[in-house]
Amino acid sequence: MPRASQGYVVTKTSKIAVVDDDGSMRDALSALVRSIGMAVASYASADAFVAAQGFDDADCIITDVQMPGMSGIELLEFIRRRRLATPVIVITAYPSAALQARAMAAGNASFMGKPFDGNDMVNRIEQVLAQP
């Protein structure tokens, strides 16, 4: 059943991709997404996400910035070069104005510093999915 929240409806068919090299963060985000009735696919790296072509069926991507190999910002830039409009939520333990500016220039939907509140993440997911 669709869930109404702040004037928009999120369906259970939404699929969220979680890309983070930290297993505990990846597991926590995946559990959070499942707790609101959405499907989730998790990846231990941006390289694994790209190799699996996870971007083909993701309705939203949550990615950490600092990971071995391709960074979350590089992943965002890769997605935009492919002309995909999939919303991306960039998370980082080291937020800075410069990093946020780079993420926004690449066209992401949201930028969050760690740690963050689970309710804030749910709100961000719902907001970016509601955007046309």
PEWO-V345339 format. One line per field, one symbol per residue. phi: phi as a letter, one per 20 degrees, with the letter a starting at -180 (. if undefined). psi: psi as a letter, one per 40 degrees, with the letter a starting at -180 (. if undefined). burial: 1 if it has 16 or more other ideal C-beta (glycine too) atoms within 10 Angstrom, else 0. A space follows every 50 residues. Layout:
phi = ???
psi = ???
burial = ???
This chain:
phi = .fdeblncddefefddedcbfegffgfffffffffdndebcdceafffff gelfffceebcdcfeebfmffffffgfffffemeegfcdecbecfbffff ffffffneeacceefcegfffgffgffffeff
psi = hihhhfeihhieehhhhhhhehdddddddddddddeeiiihiheiddddd defeedehdihhhidhiibhiddddddddddefhehihhhiiegiidddd dddddefidihhiiiihddddddddddddei.
burial = 00000000010001011111100011001101100101011111111111 00011001111111101001111111111100000111111100100011 01100101111100000000110111111000
